Amino acid sequence: MLENLIVFILASIIGSEVISKVPQTLHTPLMSGSNAVSGITMVGALVVAGMVADQWAMILGVVALVVATINVVGGFLVTDRMLQMFKRKE
């Protein structure tokens, strides 16, 4: 349990450091690409929430599912908005 918490904390710190170094012009394409990763996270969260007997793991799975869903929906909305900028105006 402690090892998982350490990995989670380190991944959060490294992830925020990596994202903070990305220029703003690349955030939209990266968000579009992260939808696939968030989709994989959603599948993993569903497995954890549905197959684990431990209540804390189930709660963590549900929280991961909610956060990944928000990320996927937000990514699709930003991608759609970006693609609307390239449409010809009639």
N, C-alpha and C positions, 0 to 999 in steps of 0.2 A: 504494500500500500504506500509506504514511504517513497519507494523508488518511482512509482507512478506519479506521485505528487511532485517529486524533483524533476522528472522528465517534463511534466506539464508546465511547471514554472520556467524551466530553461527554454522550452519551445516558445512560450509566450514572450519571454524577453528577446530571444533571437528573432522571432517573427516581427515584433514591433520595431526592432532595430533595422531589419531588412526593409520593411515597408516605409519607414521614415526616410530612408536614403533614396527612394525612387522619386524621380522628378514628376511634377504634377502632370505633365503632358503624357506620361505613360500610365497614369492611374486607370483611365477608362479602358484601354486595351487589356491591362492586367486584370481588371475586374471581370471583363468578359471571359478571360481565360480561367479565372478562378471558379467560375460556375461549375466546371467539370469536377474540380477538386471538392467543392461544397456538395455536389451530388454524391460523391463517394463518401463524404462525411455523413450525409443524411442516411445512406444505406447502413454504414457502421453504427450510427446512433440508433437506428431502428433495431438492429440486431442486439445491441447492448440493452436497450430498454425492454425488448421483448423476451430475451432468453436468460436474463440474470435473475437470480433469486435474491441477491442483496439489494435492499431498498435504496441505499446510497448510489449504487451503480445505476439503478433504474432512473433515479432522479437526475443523475448526471447525463444519462443517455437522452432523457427527454429535453433537458436544457440544451444539450448539443444539437438535438434535432430542431429545436426552435431557432437557435442562433444560425444554424446552417440554412434553414428555410428562409430566414430574413435575408441572409447573404445572397442566396440564389435569386430571390425575387428582386432585391435591390440591383443585383448585377444585370438581370434582364431588363429592368426599367432603364438603367443607365445606358445599356447597349442599344435599346430601342430609341432612346433620346439621341444618342450619337448618330445612329443611322438616319434619323429624321433630318439631321443637319445636312446630309448629303443628297437628299431628294430634291429634284428640280421643282421649283415653284411654278405653278400654272398661272 
